[in-house]
Amino acid sequence: MSCWMPACPALSMRRGLAALPITCLERAKDLKTRLGVLLHKPELGHKTGGSSKLQLGSRWRDSSREVLEWRESFDQLLKSKSGVNAFHTFLKTEFSEENLDFWLACEDFKKTRSKTKLASKANRIFEEFVQSEAPREVNIDHETREITRKNLLGATSTCFNEAQAKTRTLMEKDSYPRFLKSASYQDMTKQATSRGTSKRSHT
């Protein structure tokens, strides 16, 4: 007569663990050890948390200052990585992000040292942004387009200078003022100002 007994959960777990690759088990043990150290040393967690808060606070102060600097000039905006990202997001809402993408592509192009890469990059940028009916055609005049086309015959790091300058002027005169007036940037400046006021009230 057979006797039925419920399966032991611990035994089932051990069998399941045995089926796992050794590397997984080693990682699990390592993680358990690390968690144990943290749980048994609360003061360590407290110190780490304090350090993170200090770093975060410093980062917030830096970013707040940056946000307010963007309205000083278009150059200040372009110097800031987060400023470029914010401006790019805004340009997407106006369906004109190709202007900034072209400007950034030209900046990267100027850093190219290999003559072979210079020529291939130049053709790729021209085909994507400059030539008539390009997939992401930038708004430049016919004369500038033709000058750029001729420059490609002997591609140098300066062959897009005129087209890049025209696109930059267009963004500075047209898109940049609208960006500063946009709800998204106004919200950022309010947050940055309130952080600065909060900081002064605590000192």
Protein Blocks (a to p, Z undefined) as FASTA:
>chain_A
ZZdddddfklmmmmmmmmpcfklmmmmmmmmmmmmmmmmmmmlmmmmmmmmmmmmmmmmm
mmmmmmmmmmmpmklmmmpmklmmmmmmmmmmnopmmmmmmmmmmmmmmmpmblklmmmm
mmmmmmmmmmghiaklccddfklmmmmmmmmmmgcfklmmmmmmmmmmmmmmmmmmmmmm
pmklmmmmmmmmmmmmmmmmmZZ
